[in-house]
């Protein structure tokens, strides 16, 4: 008979991909302990503003924040079909003195939405730390390979050369743009506050005998206790689901950037120019023992597609909230919010691992560049021949014919690129030092200088701003193995 733990579906985001930190952040203990902290903070604020709540009740609530009987709460929910009231009762069981004032004046979304705001902000901060680590890794890689000329590609066809380091700056810049949006979103996260059943705060106004000032002060005190400067200015029963959609926009953006990097690396691995790290005992294929499949990059692409797809759910949920609220958001948000963060957490752990250990093959890069460089050198050869007194139009036609003939040899016969030999044997180009025109440095423009400028102007300020966080994140990731 199978062990019970193998009988049910297991979420691979938890068992295979995401970190313990992110998994615990969205776990039951953290969620329901936060609910209790919110009830505690509400009771404290109400006590401070003169409601008939005692210090002993406050102390009892505080002492039992983490003392959660999940089995009993589940029994209550089975009976009541209401998760918030189930946990109100479970909290009351261990706080008999405070039981009468738990959830006083509040509605269910008081705990669910304020908790989500707290978790969203903390999850974004965790992703921010991982993102900074990846940017630092790409910056170090760019610095190391600032000089290594390589083919660039437009339309996935060979184009004017760049350097390996400069290409890494493209990957890093996508993430820097994402970081800017992520930082902005962290600062804009708002809690629901104390709004009541339709957002009018009517229940709290009743508690305080019609004193509007005290109702406003209650919300200000509560938000301060849970770590926010202020709540949403006006809401229905829930905080605006626009907030979830905006958060998922940021997560989708990071997933897009990660996918682009991973796809580029997969193509470079196909060309044998670069590879992701490959462990000594790693198996690339169960059948083809020689293979070094880009498993990490492929997983990034796979998870990134998932994160990008979740953005549409958040957008549709925000659009479908009727008037002051509707409950068709609930089941969707229970799936979308945690899983988007778990998947992106896994992506950035993989990205950090790759950026810290990318393998470069300079000789292959040089060979591939050398095979295409004759075609790219033709413009410079043309200009030199014109400077020597040649007719530009005639020379252009000669180069066109020689280039097409050389391309035909390569494509139709599988031969070598003989364009240079053809040009050398053409009297029209006899005055041109063709070998001198083939120096890759002549084709990379300001690639090296752009790498230096990009690191100084874009990456270094980020690293300086997050120096302490970077050290902590590096230590965490150095002790973490990529899951299966």
C-alpha positions as CSV (number, residue, x, y, z in Angstrom):
1,X,0.0,0.0,0.0
2,X,1.3,3.4,-0.9
3,X,2.3,5.9,1.7
4,X,-0.6,8.4,2.2
5,X,1.7,11.3,1.3
6,X,1.9,10.0,-2.3
7,X,-1.9,9.6,-2.7
8,X,-2.8,13.3,-3.5
9,X,-1.6,15.9,-6.0
10,X,1.5,17.7,-4.8
11,X,2.2,21.3,-6.0
12,X,5.6,21.2,-7.7
13,X,6.1,24.9,-7.0
14,X,6.4,23.8,-3.3
15,X,8.0,20.4,-3.7
16,X,10.4,21.1,-6.6
17,X,10.9,24.8,-7.4
18,X,10.4,27.6,-5.0
19,X,12.4,28.5,-1.9
20,X,11.5,27.7,1.7
21,X,11.3,31.4,2.4
22,X,8.7,32.1,-0.3
23,X,6.8,28.9,0.5
24,X,6.5,29.7,4.2
25,X,5.5,33.3,3.4
26,X,2.4,32.0,1.7
27,X,1.9,29.1,4.1
28,X,-1.0,28.6,6.6
29,X,1.0,29.4,9.7
30,X,2.0,32.8,8.4
31,X,-1.4,33.6,7.0
32,X,-3.4,32.8,10.1
33,X,-0.9,34.2,12.5
34,X,-1.1,37.4,10.5
35,X,-4.9,37.3,10.8
36,X,-4.5,37.1,14.6
37,X,-2.0,40.0,14.6
38,X,-4.5,42.1,12.7
39,X,-7.2,41.3,15.3
40,X,-4.7,42.1,18.0
41,X,-3.8,45.4,16.4
42,X,-7.5,46.3,15.9
43,X,-8.3,45.6,19.5
44,X,-5.3,47.6,20.7
45,X,-6.3,50.6,18.6
46,X,-9.9,50.3,19.9
47,X,-8.7,50.0,23.5
48,X,-6.5,53.1,23.1
49,X,-9.5,55.1,21.8
50,X,-11.7,54.2,24.7
51,X,-13.8,51.2,23.8
52,X,-14.6,48.8,26.6
53,X,-11.6,46.5,26.1
54,X,-9.2,45.6,28.9
55,X,-5.4,45.3,29.0
56,X,-5.9,41.6,30.1
57,X,-7.8,40.9,26.9
58,X,-5.1,42.5,24.8
59,X,-2.4,40.5,26.6
60,X,-4.3,37.2,26.1
61,X,-4.7,37.9,22.3
62,X,-0.9,38.7,22.0
63,X,0.1,35.5,23.9
64,X,-1.8,33.3,21.5
65,X,-1.0,34.8,18.1
66,X,0.9,31.7,17.0
67,X,-1.0,29.2,19.1
68,X,-3.3,27.9,16.3
69,X,-5.2,24.6,16.4
70,X,-5.6,24.0,12.7
71,X,-7.5,20.8,13.1
72,X,-10.1,22.6,15.3
73,X,-10.3,25.5,12.8
74,X,-10.9,23.0,10.0
75,X,-13.8,21.5,12.0
76,X,-15.3,24.9,12.5
77,X,-15.0,25.7,8.8
78,X,-16.7,22.4,7.9
79,X,-19.6,23.4,10.1
80,X,-19.8,27.1,9.3
81,X,-18.6,27.1,5.7
82,X,-16.7,30.3,6.5
83,X,-13.0,30.4,7.0
84,X,-12.8,33.7,8.8
85,X,-15.5,32.8,11.4
86,X,-13.9,29.4,11.8
87,X,-10.6,31.1,12.9
88,X,-12.5,33.7,15.0
89,X,-13.8,30.8,17.0
90,X,-10.5,28.9,17.1
91,X,-8.8,32.1,18.4
92,X,-11.6,32.5,20.9
93,X,-11.1,29.0,22.2
94,X,-7.6,29.9,23.4
95,X,-8.5,33.4,24.4
96,X,-11.7,33.0,26.5
97,X,-11.3,36.4,28.1
98,X,-10.9,38.2,24.8
99,X,-13.4,36.1,22.9
100,X,-16.2,38.7,23.0
101,X,-14.1,41.5,21.4
102,X,-12.3,39.5,18.6
103,X,-13.1,41.0,15.2
104,X,-15.1,43.8,16.8
105,X,-16.6,46.0,14.1
106,X,-14.7,44.2,11.3
107,X,-15.8,42.2,8.3
108,X,-14.1,39.2,6.8
109,X,-12.1,41.3,4.3
110,X,-10.5,43.1,7.2
111,X,-8.3,40.1,7.9
112,X,-8.1,38.6,4.4
113,X,-7.2,41.8,2.5
114,X,-5.0,43.4,5.1
115,X,-3.1,40.1,5.3
116,X,-2.7,40.0,1.5
117,X,-1.3,43.5,1.5
118,X,1.3,42.5,4.1
119,X,2.2,39.3,2.3
120,X,2.3,41.0,-1.1
121,X,4.8,43.6,0.1
122,X,7.0,41.1,1.9
123,X,7.0,38.8,-1.2
124,X,7.9,41.7,-3.4
125,X,10.8,42.6,-1.1
126,X,12.1,39.0,-1.3
127,X,11.9,39.1,-5.1
128,X,13.6,42.5,-5.1
129,X,16.5,41.0,-3.2
130,X,16.8,38.1,-5.7
131,X,16.6,40.5,-8.6
132,X,19.4,42.7,-7.3
133,X,21.6,39.5,-6.9
134,X,21.0,38.6,-10.5
135,X,21.8,42.1,-11.8
136,X,25.0,42.0,-9.8
137,X,25.9,38.6,-11.3
138,X,25.2,39.8,-14.9
139,X,27.3,43.0,-14.2
140,X,30.2,40.9,-13.1
141,X,29.9,38.7,-16.2
142,X,29.7,41.7,-18.5
143,X,32.8,43.2,-16.9
144,X,34.7,39.9,-17.4
145,X,33.7,39.6,-21.1
146,X,33.6,43.2,-22.1
147,X,36.3,42.7,-24.8
148,X,35.2,39.3,-26.3
149,X,33.9,40.1,-29.8
150,X,31.0,37.9,-31.0
151,X,28.4,37.7,-33.6
152,X,25.2,39.6,-32.9
153,X,21.9,38.6,-34.4
154,X,19.0,40.5,-35.9
155,X,16.1,38.5,-37.2
156,X,18.2,35.6,-35.8
157,X,20.6,36.2,-38.7
158,X,24.2,37.2,-38.2
159,X,24.6,40.9,-37.9
160,X,27.3,43.5,-37.0
161,X,29.5,42.1,-34.2
162,X,29.1,43.1,-30.5
163,X,30.8,41.7,-27.4
164,X,29.7,39.0,-25.0
165,X,29.9,41.6,-22.2
166,X,27.7,44.0,-24.0
167,X,25.1,41.4,-24.7
168,X,25.0,40.6,-20.9
169,X,24.2,44.3,-20.4
170,X,21.1,43.9,-22.5
171,X,19.9,41.1,-20.2
172,X,20.8,43.2,-17.1
173,X,19.0,46.3,-18.4
174,X,15.7,44.5,-18.8
175,X,16.0,43.5,-15.1
176,X,17.0,47.0,-14.1
177,X,13.8,48.3,-15.7
178,X,11.9,45.6,-13.9
179,X,13.6,46.6,-10.6
180,X,12.4,50.2,-11.0
181,X,8.9,49.0,-11.4
182,X,9.2,46.6,-8.5
183,X,10.6,49.3,-6.2
184,X,7.8,51.6,-7.1
185,X,5.2,48.9,-6.5
186,X,6.6,48.0,-3.1
187,X,6.2,51.7,-2.1
188,X,2.6,51.8,-3.4
189,X,1.2,48.7,-1.7
190,X,-1.7,49.7,0.5
191,X,-3.8,47.8,3.1
192,X,-7.5,47.9,3.2
193,X,-7.5,49.5,6.6
194,X,-10.8,49.5,8.7
195,X,-13.5,50.0,6.1
196,X,-16.5,47.8,7.1
197,X,-18.8,45.8,5.0
198,X,-19.2,48.2,2.0
199,X,-16.3,50.6,2.8
200,X,-18.4,53.2,4.6
201,X,-17.0,52.4,8.1
202,X,-20.6,52.4,9.4
203,X,-19.9,49.6,11.9
204,X,-17.0,51.5,13.4
205,X,-19.0,54.8,13.5
206,X,-21.6,52.9,15.5
207,X,-19.0,51.6,17.9
208,X,-17.8,55.1,18.6
209,X,-21.2,56.7,19.0
210,X,-21.1,58.7,15.7
211,X,-17.6,60.2,16.4
212,X,-16.1,60.5,12.9
213,X,-12.8,61.8,14.3
214,X,-12.3,58.6,16.3
215,X,-13.2,56.4,13.4
216,X,-10.5,58.1,11.3
217,X,-8.0,58.0,14.1
218,X,-8.8,54.3,14.6
219,X,-7.8,53.5,11.0
220,X,-4.6,55.6,11.3
221,X,-3.6,53.9,14.5
222,X,-4.3,50.4,13.0
223,X,-2.3,51.1,9.9
224,X,0.6,52.3,11.9
225,X,0.6,49.2,14.0
226,X,0.7,46.9,11.0
227,X,3.5,48.9,9.3
228,X,1.8,51.1,6.8
229,X,1.6,54.9,6.6
230,X,-2.0,54.9,5.3
231,X,-4.6,52.7,3.7
232,X,-6.4,53.0,0.4
233,X,-8.3,56.3,0.4
234,X,-11.6,54.8,-0.4
235,X,-12.8,51.2,-1.1
236,X,-15.7,48.9,-1.3
237,X,-15.6,45.9,1.0
238,X,-12.2,44.9,-0.4
239,X,-9.1,46.8,-1.4
240,X,-9.2,47.6,-5.1
241,X,-8.3,44.4,-7.1
242,X,-6.4,46.8,-9.3
243,X,-3.6,46.4,-6.8
244,X,-3.3,42.7,-7.5
245,X,-3.4,43.4,-11.2
246,X,-0.6,45.9,-10.9
247,X,1.5,43.6,-8.8
248,X,1.0,40.8,-11.4
249,X,2.1,43.3,-14.1
250,X,5.4,43.6,-12.3
251,X,5.8,39.9,-11.9
252,X,4.9,39.3,-15.5
253,X,7.5,41.9,-16.6
254,X,10.3,40.1,-14.6
255,X,9.1,36.8,-16.1
256,X,9.3,38.3,-19.6
257,X,12.9,39.4,-19.1
258,X,13.9,36.1,-17.6
259,X,12.4,34.2,-20.5
260,X,14.2,36.4,-23.0
261,X,17.6,35.7,-21.3
262,X,16.9,32.0,-21.0
263,X,15.9,31.7,-24.6
264,X,19.0,33.6,-25.8
265,X,21.2,31.3,-23.7
266,X,19.4,28.2,-25.2
267,X,20.2,29.4,-28.7
268,X,23.8,30.2,-27.7
269,X,24.1,26.7,-26.2
270,X,22.9,25.3,-29.6
271,X,25.7,27.2,-31.3
272,X,28.1,25.9,-28.6
273,X,29.2,29.5,-27.7
274,X,27.9,29.6,-24.2
275,X,26.2,27.2,-21.7
276,X,24.6,27.3,-18.3
277,X,26.4,25.5,-15.5
278,X,26.5,21.7,-15.8
279,X,27.2,19.6,-12.8
280,X,29.7,16.8,-12.8
281,X,27.1,14.1,-12.3
282,X,24.3,15.8,-14.1
283,X,22.5,13.7,-16.8
284,X,21.4,15.5,-19.9
285,X,19.3,12.7,-21.4
286,X,18.2,9.3,-20.3
287,X,19.0,7.9,-23.8
288,X,21.7,10.2,-25.3
289,X,24.5,10.2,-22.7
290,X,26.5,12.8,-24.5
291,X,23.9,15.6,-24.2
292,X,24.2,18.7,-22.1
293,X,20.6,20.0,-22.2
294,X,20.0,23.6,-21.0
295,X,17.7,22.3,-18.2
296,X,17.8,25.5,-16.1
297,X,17.1,27.8,-19.0
298,X,14.3,25.6,-20.2
299,X,12.8,25.6,-16.8
300,X,13.0,29.4,-16.6
301,X,11.1,29.6,-19.9
302,X,8.5,27.1,-18.7
303,X,7.9,28.8,-15.4
304,X,7.9,32.3,-17.0
305,X,5.1,31.3,-19.4
306,X,3.1,30.3,-16.3
307,X,3.7,33.6,-14.5
308,X,2.9,35.6,-17.6
309,X,-0.4,33.7,-18.1
310,X,-1.4,34.5,-14.5
311,X,-1.4,38.2,-15.2
312,X,-4.5,37.9,-17.3
313,X,-6.4,36.3,-14.4
314,X,-5.6,39.3,-12.1
315,X,-6.6,41.7,-14.8
316,X,-9.9,39.9,-15.4
317,X,-10.6,39.7,-11.7
318,X,-10.0,43.5,-11.3
319,X,-12.4,44.1,-14.2
320,X,-15.1,41.8,-12.9
321,X,-15.7,43.3,-9.4
322,X,-19.3,44.5,-9.3
323,X,-20.0,47.6,-7.3
324,X,-18.7,47.3,-3.7
325,X,-17.6,43.7,-4.1
326,X,-18.3,40.2,-5.5
327,X,-16.9,36.9,-4.3
328,X,-15.8,35.6,-7.7
329,X,-12.4,37.0,-6.9
330,X,-11.7,34.7,-3.9
331,X,-10.9,31.3,-5.4
332,X,-9.0,32.9,-8.2
333,X,-6.8,35.0,-5.9
334,X,-6.1,32.0,-3.6
335,X,-4.5,30.3,-6.7
336,X,-3.0,33.2,-8.6
337,X,-1.3,35.4,-6.0
338,X,0.8,32.7,-4.2
339,X,1.6,30.7,-7.3
340,X,2.8,33.7,-9.2
341,X,5.2,34.6,-6.5
342,X,6.3,31.0,-6.0
343,X,7.0,30.5,-9.7
344,X,8.9,33.8,-10.0
345,X,10.9,33.0,-6.9
346,X,12.0,29.8,-8.6
347,X,12.8,31.6,-11.8
348,X,15.1,34.1,-10.0
349,X,16.9,31.4,-8.1
350,X,17.6,29.6,-11.4
351,X,18.6,32.9,-13.0
352,X,21.0,33.7,-10.1
353,X,22.6,30.2,-10.4
354,X,23.1,30.6,-14.2
355,X,24.4,34.2,-14.1
356,X,26.9,33.2,-11.4
357,X,28.3,30.3,-13.4
358,X,27.7,30.8,-17.2
359,X,30.3,29.0,-19.3
360,X,31.8,30.8,-22.3
361,X,33.7,29.2,-25.1
362,X,35.9,31.9,-26.7
363,X,37.4,29.8,-29.4
364,X,34.0,28.7,-30.7
365,X,32.8,32.3,-30.5
366,X,35.8,33.4,-32.5
367,X,35.4,30.7,-35.1
368,X,31.7,31.5,-35.6
369,X,32.5,35.2,-35.9
370,X,35.3,34.5,-38.3
371,X,33.0,32.5,-40.6
372,X,30.7,35.5,-41.0
373,X,33.2,38.4,-40.7
374,X,34.1,38.4,-44.4
375,X,30.5,39.3,-45.3
376,X,30.4,42.0,-42.7
377,X,33.8,43.4,-43.8
378,X,32.5,44.1,-47.3
379,X,31.3,47.6,-46.5
380,X,34.7,48.6,-45.2
381,X,36.4,46.9,-48.1
382,X,34.1,48.8,-50.5
383,X,35.0,52.1,-48.8
384,X,38.7,51.4,-49.0
385,X,38.5,50.5,-52.7
386,X,36.6,53.7,-53.4
387,X,39.2,55.7,-51.5
388,X,41.8,54.1,-53.8
389,X,40.0,55.6,-56.8
390,X,37.5,52.9,-57.7
391,X,33.9,53.3,-59.0
392,X,31.6,52.8,-56.1
393,X,28.7,51.3,-58.1
394,X,30.9,48.9,-60.0
395,X,32.7,47.8,-56.8
396,X,29.3,47.3,-55.1
397,X,28.1,45.0,-57.9
398,X,31.3,43.0,-57.8
399,X,31.0,42.5,-54.0
400,X,27.3,41.5,-54.5
401,X,28.2,38.9,-57.1
402,X,31.2,37.5,-55.1
403,X,29.1,37.4,-51.9
404,X,26.2,35.5,-53.5
405,X,28.7,33.0,-55.1
406,X,30.4,32.4,-51.7
407,X,27.0,32.0,-50.0
408,X,26.0,29.4,-52.6
409,X,29.1,27.4,-51.9
410,X,28.3,27.4,-48.2
411,X,24.6,26.6,-48.5
412,X,24.5,24.3,-51.5
413,X,27.8,22.5,-51.3
414,X,28.5,22.7,-47.6
415,X,31.8,24.4,-48.4
416,X,33.9,27.1,-46.6
417,X,33.3,30.8,-47.0
418,X,35.7,31.7,-49.9
419,X,34.6,35.4,-50.2
420,X,37.9,36.8,-49.2
421,X,39.8,34.7,-51.7
422,X,37.4,35.9,-54.4
423,X,38.0,39.5,-53.5
424,X,41.7,39.1,-53.3
425,X,41.8,37.6,-56.8
426,X,39.6,40.5,-58.2
427,X,41.9,43.2,-59.6
428,X,39.3,45.8,-58.7
429,X,40.3,45.3,-55.0
430,X,44.0,44.9,-55.5
431,X,44.8,48.1,-53.7
432,X,42.9,47.1,-50.5
433,X,44.7,45.4,-47.6
434,X,41.8,43.0,-47.0
435,X,43.4,41.3,-44.0
436,X,43.6,44.6,-42.2
437,X,39.8,45.1,-42.7
438,X,39.1,41.8,-40.8
439,X,40.0,42.9,-37.3
440,X,36.9,42.3,-35.2
441,X,37.7,45.4,-33.2
442,X,36.9,47.5,-36.2
443,X,33.3,46.2,-36.1
444,X,32.2,46.4,-32.5
445,X,31.8,50.2,-32.3
446,X,31.6,51.4,-28.7
447,X,30.7,48.0,-27.2
448,X,33.5,48.0,-24.7
449,X,33.0,51.6,-23.7
450,X,29.2,51.1,-23.4
451,X,29.8,48.2,-21.0
452,X,32.0,50.4,-18.8
453,X,29.5,53.2,-18.9
454,X,26.5,50.9,-18.2
455,X,28.2,49.3,-15.2
456,X,29.1,52.7,-13.7
457,X,25.9,54.5,-14.4
458,X,23.3,51.7,-14.1
459,X,24.6,48.7,-12.1
460,X,27.0,50.3,-9.5
461,X,24.3,52.6,-8.0
462,X,22.0,49.6,-7.5
463,X,24.8,47.5,-5.9
464,X,25.7,50.4,-3.6
465,X,22.1,51.0,-2.6
466,X,21.5,47.3,-1.7
467,X,25.0,46.3,-0.5
468,X,23.8,44.8,2.8
469,X,20.9,43.0,1.2
470,X,23.2,41.7,-1.6
471,X,25.5,40.1,1.0
472,X,22.6,38.4,2.8
473,X,21.0,37.2,-0.3
474,X,24.3,35.9,-1.6
475,X,24.9,33.9,1.6
476,X,21.3,32.4,1.3
477,X,21.7,31.4,-2.3
478,X,25.2,29.9,-1.8
479,X,23.7,27.5,0.7
480,X,20.7,26.6,-1.5
481,X,20.8,23.8,-4.1
482,X,18.6,24.1,-7.2
483,X,15.8,21.6,-6.6
484,X,15.3,18.7,-9.0
